[in-house]
Amino acid sequence: MQIALLLRSHAHAGVLTCWQSVVCEVVNLDAYPCWSQTVFALYHAKHADWGEIVRGEEALFLTPRAQGESLMSDARYHKPSSTGAPVEDALIVSCSSLATGRLATIAVLGLTCVLMLTGCTTRANAPPPAPATVEVVSVVQQDVPIYSEWVAVLDGYVNAQIQPHVSGYLIRQNYREGSVVGKGDVLFQIDPRPFIAALDQAKAQLAQAEAQLGKAKLDVERDTPLAQARAIAQSQLDTEIQAKLGAEALVLAAKANIEQAQLNVEWTKVTSLVSGIAGIAQVQIGNLVGPSSVLTSVSQVNPIKAYFTVSEQEFMDFHRRFPTPRSVEEERKRIPLELLLSDGSVYDRTGSIFFADREVNPATGAIRIAGVFPNPNSLLRPGGYGRIRASARTQNGALLVPQRAVIELQGSHQVAVVGSDNKVSIRPVTVGDRVGKMWIVSQGLKVGEQIVVEGLQKVRDGSIVKVVPAQSAKAGA
């Protein structure tokens, strides 16, 4: 008996694999349950005579090993037309010989396959899935400022160390630590009694010097006419004149001592040299302090400085665009500085560049820049950290795409471009600086092209999609 089973290969690709390696292995058992049962039954019923699988463009043939040729040797890929059945449902059985019971079994199993394959046909002919829906935006072109950020450290506009001019014992602290003090406010009091005594002594010395000066003047006035009359020696008059000059000098020295003593008395009151916020006291009441002692510090915080460092290349690139030092200074004043605080918020007042340091740090290759910010409510304090953001240049005609539309893969960047035929093309691009939630693309895109921003996980290169415009609020997110 000869029997041949015709199965359409392109409709059920991969169902049958090599007969010799695995006995008619059915790969997708869940999708084709009827095939698995029938094919295994055929093999177990007629293992000795059936052993070759011949693959064609339209059909798979099981051919008998003994005869070496198919039942339809003249028309191996013939589609039965007498019954009108499709190829994938056709089973041809010839009963020219029923010599053995095992061949009859094959015929019965073959007929069973027809019924089972009919159920599989409906699943194979299911309609293709609908195109995936994706959200797209158009590539835009505009002039954008390029922002850079640098780490900044805040510092007082003026930081004054409060040190006494005289030595003595501290007897009083007149300020509250951390409070705002004004210029000239008394912060500490040193025991003034020794200095008051020194002042009194200086005054007494002045009186003594003035008395000596008075006597010297009288001597000169009395002996001058006598010397002219040659009643006394001229040398005596000369001595009296020099004594008068010495007495005048002693008076001047005594007056200077009084001024110094008065200053010492005043300096026992240690005052603030600037208006600002006073720091923690470094000494305690009763301590012996002197000119080398630091009692506290006062920082002027309105305005406040923000120091940050830029690379030497950035510094030179900025200066090359302006030919004169005056134009550089004017441009610095026009560049607004934004301060990003440590909590991520942006300070509500903008600053400006104050100055650039005189030298480049040879260890880091960077130069220090100072910016100033208004600080009327003393929110910013010296020692705080933040980030300075500023735009030193503008890129004209930049192509912008949302950052979420860019696929980053192993150091490369790609975007999904949707053509006029709604076909997706995965295209490599070269990206530049980030501007907010957008990304500048320098190569790979053109103005007006549509790119996918929502549904990237649904698309493949060459797939057809259904396009809907992205919401403007979400496009750049």
C-alpha positions as CSV (number, residue, x, y, z in Angstrom):
1,M,0.0,0.0,0.0
2,Q,1.3,3.5,-0.9
3,I,0.3,6.6,1.1
4,A,1.4,10.3,1.0
5,L,0.7,13.1,3.4
6,L,0.7,16.7,2.0
7,L,1.3,19.5,4.4
8,R,1.7,23.2,3.3
9,S,5.2,24.2,4.5
10,H,4.9,28.0,4.3
11,A,1.7,28.1,6.3
12,H,3.0,25.8,9.1
13,A,6.7,26.5,8.9
14,G,8.9,24.6,11.3
15,V,6.3,21.9,12.3
16,L,8.2,18.9,11.0
17,T,12.0,18.6,11.5
18,C,14.5,16.1,10.4
19,W,13.0,12.6,10.4
20,Q,16.3,10.8,11.0
21,S,17.4,12.9,14.0
22,V,14.1,13.0,16.0
23,V,11.1,11.0,15.0
24,C,8.9,13.5,13.3
25,E,9.4,16.0,16.1
26,V,6.6,18.5,16.4
27,V,8.1,21.8,17.5
28,N,5.0,23.9,18.4
29,L,2.8,21.3,20.1
30,D,0.4,24.0,21.6
31,A,-0.3,25.6,18.3
32,Y,-0.8,22.4,16.3
33,P,-2.1,19.7,18.7
34,C,-3.7,17.7,15.9
35,W,-0.5,17.4,13.9
36,S,1.5,16.1,16.9
37,Q,-0.9,13.2,17.6
38,T,-1.3,12.2,13.9
39,V,2.4,12.4,12.9
40,F,3.5,10.4,15.9
41,A,0.8,7.9,15.2
42,L,1.9,7.5,11.6
43,Y,5.5,7.0,12.7
44,H,4.8,4.4,15.3
45,A,2.5,2.5,13.0
46,K,4.8,2.3,10.0
47,H,8.4,3.1,11.3
48,A,10.0,0.4,9.1
49,D,9.0,1.6,5.7
50,W,8.7,5.4,6.1
51,G,11.9,7.4,6.5
52,E,12.3,10.4,4.1
53,I,11.0,13.9,4.2
54,V,11.0,15.9,0.9
55,R,10.4,19.7,1.3
56,G,8.9,21.6,-1.5
57,E,7.8,25.2,-2.0
58,E,4.2,24.3,-1.2
59,A,4.1,20.9,0.4
60,L,5.9,18.3,2.6
61,F,5.7,14.7,1.3
62,L,6.2,11.5,3.3
63,T,7.6,9.1,0.7
64,P,8.1,5.3,1.1
65,R,11.8,4.2,1.4
66,A,11.2,0.8,-0.3
67,Q,9.8,2.1,-3.6
68,G,12.0,5.3,-3.5
69,E,9.3,7.4,-5.2
70,S,6.1,9.2,-4.3
71,L,2.6,8.2,-5.3
72,M,2.6,11.5,-7.3
73,S,6.0,11.1,-8.8
74,D,4.9,12.9,-12.0
75,A,3.3,15.8,-10.1
76,R,5.0,16.0,-6.7
77,Y,3.7,19.5,-5.9
78,H,0.3,19.0,-7.4
79,K,-2.6,20.6,-5.6
80,P,-5.7,18.3,-5.6
81,S,-8.5,20.1,-7.5
82,S,-11.1,17.4,-7.8
83,T,-12.3,18.0,-4.3
84,G,-11.5,21.7,-4.0
85,A,-9.8,21.2,-0.7
86,P,-6.8,23.4,0.1
87,V,-3.4,21.9,0.1
88,E,-2.9,22.1,3.9
89,D,-6.1,20.0,4.4
90,A,-5.4,17.4,1.7
91,L,-4.6,13.7,2.4
92,I,-4.2,11.3,-0.5
93,V,-4.6,7.6,0.2
94,S,-4.5,4.7,-2.3
95,C,-5.7,1.3,-1.3
96,S,-4.2,-0.8,-4.1
97,S,-3.1,-3.3,-1.5
98,L,-4.4,-4.1,2.0
99,A,-2.2,-7.1,2.5
100,T,-1.4,-6.4,6.1
101,G,-3.3,-5.1,9.1
102,R,-0.6,-2.5,9.8
103,L,-1.1,-0.8,6.4
104,A,-4.8,-0.6,7.1
105,T,-3.9,1.0,10.4
106,I,-1.9,3.7,8.5
107,A,-4.9,4.4,6.3
108,V,-7.2,4.9,9.2
109,L,-4.7,7.2,11.0
110,G,-4.3,9.1,7.8
111,L,-8.0,9.8,7.5
112,T,-8.0,10.9,11.1
113,C,-5.3,13.4,10.2
114,V,-7.7,15.0,7.7
115,L,-10.2,15.7,10.4
116,M,-7.6,17.1,12.8
117,L,-5.9,19.3,10.2
118,T,-9.2,20.9,9.4
119,G,-9.3,22.3,12.9
120,C,-5.7,23.7,12.5
121,T,-6.6,25.4,9.2
122,T,-8.8,28.0,10.9
123,R,-6.0,29.1,13.2
124,A,-3.4,29.3,10.4
125,N,-5.6,31.5,8.3
126,A,-6.3,34.0,11.2
127,P,-6.0,37.7,10.1
128,P,-2.7,39.5,10.9
129,P,-2.6,41.7,14.0
130,A,-3.5,45.4,13.8
131,P,-0.6,47.9,13.5
132,A,0.7,49.2,16.8
133,T,-0.4,52.7,17.9
134,V,2.5,55.0,18.6
135,E,2.8,58.7,19.5
136,V,5.1,60.9,17.4
137,V,6.5,64.4,17.4
138,S,8.3,66.3,14.6
139,V,11.9,67.3,14.7
140,V,12.1,71.0,15.3
141,Q,14.9,73.5,14.5
142,Q,15.6,76.6,16.5
143,D,18.4,78.7,18.1
144,V,19.1,77.5,21.6
145,P,21.4,78.7,24.3
146,I,23.9,76.1,25.5
147,Y,24.0,75.9,29.2
148,S,26.9,74.7,31.3
149,E,27.0,73.9,35.0
150,W,29.8,74.1,37.6
151,V,30.0,73.3,41.3
152,A,30.0,76.4,43.4
153,V,31.0,77.3,47.0
154,L,29.4,80.2,48.7
155,D,31.5,82.8,50.6
156,G,30.8,86.1,52.3
157,Y,31.3,89.2,50.3
158,V,33.5,90.4,53.2
159,N,34.8,88.1,55.9
160,A,36.2,90.0,58.9
161,Q,38.1,88.3,61.6
162,I,37.5,90.1,64.9
163,Q,40.8,90.5,66.8
164,P,41.5,92.9,69.7
165,H,44.2,95.6,69.5
166,V,45.2,95.3,73.2
167,S,45.9,92.5,75.6
168,G,43.6,92.0,78.6
169,Y,41.0,89.9,80.3
170,L,37.7,89.5,78.6
171,I,34.9,90.6,80.9
172,R,31.8,90.8,78.6
173,Q,30.3,89.5,75.3
174,N,27.8,92.0,74.0
175,Y,26.3,90.2,71.0
176,R,24.3,87.0,70.3
177,E,26.0,84.5,68.2
178,G,24.6,84.1,64.7
179,S,22.8,87.4,64.9
180,V,23.1,90.4,62.5
181,V,25.4,93.1,63.7
182,G,26.2,96.5,62.3
183,K,29.4,98.2,61.7
184,G,30.8,99.7,64.9
185,D,28.7,97.5,67.2
186,V,30.6,96.5,70.4
187,L,31.0,92.7,70.4
188,F,33.4,92.2,73.4
189,Q,34.6,94.2,76.3
190,I,38.1,93.9,77.7
191,D,38.9,95.1,81.3
192,P,39.7,98.8,80.7
193,R,41.1,99.6,84.2
194,P,44.8,99.1,83.4
195,F,44.4,101.3,80.3
196,I,42.6,104.0,82.2
197,A,45.4,104.1,84.7
198,A,47.9,104.3,81.8
199,L,46.0,107.2,80.4
200,D,46.1,109.1,83.7
201,Q,49.8,108.5,84.0
202,A,50.3,109.9,80.4
203,K,48.3,113.0,81.4
204,A,50.6,113.5,84.5
205,Q,53.7,113.2,82.3
206,L,52.3,115.8,80.0
207,A,51.8,118.2,82.9
208,Q,55.3,117.6,84.1
209,A,56.7,118.2,80.6
210,E,54.7,121.4,80.3
211,A,56.0,122.6,83.7
212,Q,59.6,122.1,82.5
213,L,58.9,123.9,79.3
214,G,57.5,126.8,81.2
215,K,60.7,127.1,83.3
216,A,62.8,126.9,80.3
217,K,60.9,129.7,78.6
218,L,61.3,131.9,81.7
219,D,65.1,131.3,81.8
220,V,65.5,132.1,78.1
221,E,63.4,135.3,78.4
222,R,65.3,136.5,81.5
223,D,68.9,135.8,80.3
224,T,68.5,137.0,76.8
225,P,68.9,140.7,77.6
226,L,71.7,139.9,80.1
227,A,73.6,138.0,77.5
228,Q,73.2,141.0,75.1
229,A,74.6,143.3,77.8
230,R,77.4,140.9,78.4
231,A,76.3,140.5,81.9
232,I,76.4,136.7,81.6
233,A,78.2,134.4,79.3
234,Q,76.6,133.7,75.9
235,S,77.1,130.0,76.5
236,Q,74.7,130.1,79.5
237,L,72.0,131.5,77.3
238,D,72.7,128.9,74.6
239,T,72.2,126.1,77.2
240,E,68.9,127.6,78.4
241,I,67.7,127.8,74.8
242,Q,68.4,124.1,74.2
243,A,66.8,123.2,77.4
244,K,63.7,125.0,76.2
245,L,63.6,123.0,73.0
246,G,64.0,119.8,74.9
247,A,61.1,120.7,77.2
248,E,58.9,121.4,74.1
249,A,59.8,117.9,72.8
250,L,58.9,116.3,76.1
251,V,55.5,118.0,75.9
252,L,54.9,116.6,72.4
253,A,55.9,113.1,73.5
254,A,53.6,113.4,76.5
255,K,50.7,114.4,74.3
256,A,51.4,111.4,72.0
257,N,51.4,109.1,75.0
258,I,48.0,110.5,76.0
259,E,46.6,109.8,72.5
260,Q,47.9,106.2,72.6
261,A,46.5,105.7,76.1
262,Q,43.1,107.0,74.9
263,L,43.2,104.6,72.0
264,N,44.0,101.7,74.2
265,V,41.0,102.6,76.4
266,E,38.8,102.7,73.3
267,W,40.2,99.4,72.0
268,T,39.0,97.6,75.1
269,K,35.7,97.7,73.4
270,V,36.1,95.3,70.5
271,T,33.8,96.4,67.7
272,S,32.7,94.9,64.3
273,L,34.4,96.3,61.3
274,V,31.5,95.4,58.8
275,S,27.8,94.9,58.9
276,G,26.9,91.2,58.6
277,I,26.3,88.0,60.5
278,A,28.5,87.4,63.6
279,G,29.8,83.9,64.1
280,I,30.4,81.7,67.1
281,A,32.7,83.2,69.8
282,Q,36.1,81.5,69.9
283,V,36.9,82.7,73.4
284,Q,35.1,82.7,76.8
285,I,34.6,85.3,79.4
286,G,37.7,85.6,81.6
287,N,40.1,84.5,78.9
288,L,43.3,86.5,78.5
289,V,43.3,87.7,74.9
290,G,45.7,89.7,72.8
291,P,46.2,91.0,69.3
292,S,46.9,87.5,67.9
293,S,43.6,86.1,69.3
294,V,40.6,85.6,67.0
295,L,37.5,86.4,69.0
296,T,34.9,85.7,66.2
297,S,34.2,86.4,62.6
298,V,31.6,88.6,60.9
299,S,30.6,87.9,57.3
300,Q,28.8,90.3,55.0
301,V,26.3,88.2,53.1
302,N,24.3,90.7,51.1
303,P,25.5,90.4,48.4
304,I,27.2,87.0,48.7
305,K,29.9,85.5,46.5
306,A,29.8,82.1,44.7
307,Y,33.2,80.7,43.7
308,F,33.3,78.2,40.8
309,T,36.0,76.9,38.5
310,V,35.9,76.6,34.7
311,S,38.4,74.8,32.5
312,E,41.2,76.7,30.8
313,Q,39.6,75.8,27.4
314,E,36.2,77.3,28.4
315,F,37.9,80.4,29.7
316,M,39.9,80.9,26.4
317,D,36.9,80.1,24.2
318,F,34.9,82.9,25.9
319,H,37.7,85.5,25.7
320,R,38.4,84.8,22.0
321,R,34.9,86.0,21.1
322,F,35.6,89.5,22.4
323,P,38.5,91.5,21.2
324,T,39.1,94.0,24.1
325,P,39.1,93.7,27.9
326,R,36.3,96.2,28.1
327,S,34.0,94.1,25.8
328,V,34.9,91.0,28.0
329,E,33.8,92.9,31.1
330,E,30.6,94.1,29.6
331,E,29.7,90.6,28.3
332,R,30.4,89.2,31.8
333,K,27.9,91.6,33.3
334,R,25.3,90.6,30.8
335,I,25.5,86.9,31.4
336,P,22.9,85.9,34.1
337,L,24.0,83.3,36.5
338,E,21.5,80.8,38.0
339,L,22.2,79.2,41.3
340,L,20.9,75.7,41.9
341,L,20.7,75.0,45.6
342,S,21.7,71.8,47.4
343,D,18.0,70.8,47.6
344,G,17.6,70.9,43.9
345,S,15.6,74.2,43.8
346,V,16.7,77.2,41.8
347,Y,17.5,80.4,43.7
348,D,14.9,83.1,42.9
349,R,17.5,85.8,42.1
350,T,20.0,85.8,39.3
351,G,23.6,86.8,39.8
352,S,26.5,88.1,37.7
353,I,30.2,87.4,37.2
354,F,32.3,89.5,39.6
355,F,35.8,88.7,38.6
356,A,38.2,86.0,37.3
357,D,41.2,84.9,39.3
358,R,44.7,86.1,38.2
359,E,46.0,82.6,37.4
360,V,45.2,79.1,36.2
361,N,45.7,76.4,38.8
362,P,48.6,74.4,37.5
363,A,47.4,71.3,39.3
364,T,43.9,71.2,37.9
365,G,44.1,73.3,34.7
366,A,41.1,75.4,35.8
367,I,40.6,79.0,36.7
368,R,38.5,80.4,39.6
369,I,35.6,82.6,38.8
370,A,33.6,84.6,41.4
371,G,29.9,85.4,40.9
372,V,27.8,87.6,43.2
373,F,24.1,87.1,44.1
374,P,21.7,89.4,46.0
375,N,20.9,87.9,49.4
376,P,18.5,90.3,51.2
377,N,17.0,87.7,53.5
378,S,20.3,86.0,54.4
379,L,19.1,82.7,52.9
380,L,22.5,82.0,51.5
381,R,25.3,81.5,53.9
382,P,29.1,81.2,53.5
383,G,30.3,77.6,53.1
384,G,27.2,76.4,51.3
385,Y,27.4,74.3,48.1
386,G,25.4,74.7,44.9
387,R,25.7,74.6,41.2
388,I,26.2,77.6,38.9
389,R,24.3,77.4,35.5
390,A,25.0,79.9,32.8
391,S,24.8,80.1,29.0
392,A,28.0,81.4,27.5
393,R,27.1,80.7,23.8
394,T,24.1,80.1,21.5
395,Q,23.8,77.3,18.9
396,N,22.0,78.5,15.8
397,G,19.7,76.2,13.9
398,A,19.9,73.3,16.3
399,L,17.7,70.2,15.7
400,L,15.9,69.3,18.8
401,V,14.2,66.0,19.9
402,P,12.8,64.9,23.2
403,Q,15.3,63.0,25.3
404,R,12.8,60.1,25.8
405,A,12.7,59.5,22.1
406,V,16.4,58.6,22.0
407,I,17.4,55.0,22.5
408,E,20.8,54.6,24.1
409,L,22.4,51.3,23.4
410,Q,26.1,50.4,24.1
411,G,27.3,53.9,23.7
412,S,25.3,54.6,20.5
413,H,22.1,56.5,20.1
414,Q,19.1,55.6,17.9
415,V,15.6,57.0,17.1
416,A,12.6,55.4,15.5
417,V,11.6,57.5,12.5
418,V,8.1,57.1,10.9
419,G,8.0,57.6,7.2
420,S,5.1,58.9,5.1
421,D,4.0,55.3,4.5
422,N,3.8,54.7,8.3
423,K,6.7,52.4,8.2
424,V,9.3,52.6,11.0
425,S,13.0,53.0,10.4
426,I,15.4,52.6,13.3
427,R,18.1,55.3,12.5
428,P,21.4,55.9,14.3
429,V,22.0,59.6,15.3
430,T,24.7,61.7,16.7
431,V,23.6,63.7,19.7
432,G,25.1,66.8,21.3
433,D,24.2,69.0,24.3
434,R,21.1,68.5,26.3
435,V,18.7,71.6,26.6
436,G,16.2,71.1,29.3
437,K,14.2,67.9,28.4
438,M,15.4,68.1,24.8
439,W,18.5,66.8,23.0
440,I,20.4,68.4,20.2
441,V,20.9,66.0,17.3
442,S,23.8,67.0,15.0
443,Q,23.6,64.1,12.5
444,G,21.0,61.6,11.4
445,L,17.7,63.6,11.2
446,K,16.1,66.3,9.2
447,V,13.7,69.1,10.1
448,G,10.1,67.9,10.2
449,E,10.7,64.2,10.3
450,Q,8.4,62.3,12.7
451,I,10.0,60.3,15.5
452,V,8.3,58.0,18.0
453,V,8.2,59.2,21.6
454,E,5.6,56.8,23.0
455,G,5.5,53.1,22.2
456,L,9.1,52.5,21.3
457,Q,8.9,49.0,22.8
458,K,6.2,48.1,20.2
459,V,8.1,49.0,17.0
460,R,10.7,47.2,15.0
461,D,12.6,48.2,11.9
462,G,10.3,48.0,8.9
463,S,7.1,47.5,10.9
464,I,3.9,49.4,10.1
465,V,2.4,51.5,12.8
466,K,-0.6,53.7,13.5
467,V,0.5,57.3,14.2
468,V,-1.1,59.7,16.6
469,P,0.4,63.1,17.6
470,A,1.9,63.2,21.1
471,Q,0.5,65.5,23.7
472,S,2.6,68.7,23.9
473,A,2.9,68.5,27.6
474,K,4.3,64.9,27.5
475,A,6.3,65.2,24.3
476,G,9.4,66.5,26.0
477,A,9.0,64.6,29.2
